[in-house]
Amino acid sequence: MRRAFPYIATLLVVGVIAAVFVLRPTPFIGVTSASMASSLAKKLPAAAEVGCEEAGEDAWTCAAAAAASDRSYEVSINGFGCWTATPAGRAQIGTPPTLTGCITVFDH
């Protein structure tokens, strides 16, 4: 067992680092408009297209075009890639007040 310990410990450390990278890659590779749009689109019901533009440090403006309506969101993002999106403008029936999520490696 003593001979296997260094190998098991190494595999465990590599596994933890890989999991952190997959779940929260933003500190390592940053945020792009495509990754922000992809992450937001997963939280929107039936959003046909989502496009995002950087609006400042840790701030984004995203537009979602669905078959029934168009909606804009003001998005704030933290250093770990987790974000909060608030609908811009007047509230619409059926629109949640805020959306939250995190950018993962699958959004890049």
ABEGO torsion letter per residue (X at the ends): XAAAAAAAAAAAAAAAAAAAAAABAAAAAEBBAAAAAAAAAAABBGBABBBBBBAEBGBBBBBBBBAABBBBBBBBBBAAGBBBBBBBEBBBBGBBABBBBBBBAAAX
